[in-house]
């Protein structure tokens, strides 16, 4: 019997942003292993993305998605080099913490601006540029890497939590508006994953490292979900329970998070 998660990507032409390392690189590797015809990995780190592409057998592209015109250029390059697009994995992201964990307003405007440009507008601009190609693919897919922080928030990281929540809201609008066109939208919302981002994260989030998934586990869960046509992809299934508790009683949830913050100093 054919594995549907394998069959879904056989012959697919795929663009993966943030593809030099971490979840992005694992997504690219997973797509190639599942029979993708071509994968273009994009990242602003030129040396790293070329190394990743060479190691994976993918195509490299150097691109800083924080620049307003970069997503459109990248999509045009991907369409030209791959002959079209069947899947976009919009995976690039940045994590900006509150410099003073006792002050949710302590991140400066530059941190908020960077977070907004990369964690929200890069998704919007990639989708805007990719929609024509995905329509032409007759069943295109668009996956956004967000975070469980978009569902639940993240203590001590106001710019990150706020922009991830905005990205999740955009993904829902994308799915609602374009699902009838045959474009399947998925949003990846993991908790801790063993990446450079986790290693650079101060307490309390580093305390989750014990339960952190590998990038390969995260990418496999994501691609299985995309193949199945699911919107919300939760490599950590407990996040669904947390989200339900939060929705059922937000005041109680906030109280619990305040208690958690106090216990973590």
Secondary structure, DSSP 8 states (H G I E B T S, - for coil): ---HHHHTTTT-EEEEESTTSHHHHHHHHHHHHTT-SEEEEEES-HHHHHHHHHHHT-EEEE--TTSTTHHHHHHHHHHHHHSS-SEEEE--------SSTT-TT-S-HHHHHHHHIIIIIHHHHHHHHHHHHHHHTTS-EEEEE--THHHH--TT-HHHHHHHHHHHHHHHHHHHHHGGGT-EEEEE--S-BSSHHHHT--TTGGGGGGG-B-HHHHHHHHHHHHHHT-SEE-SSTHHHHHHHHHHH-HHHHHHHHHHHHHHT-
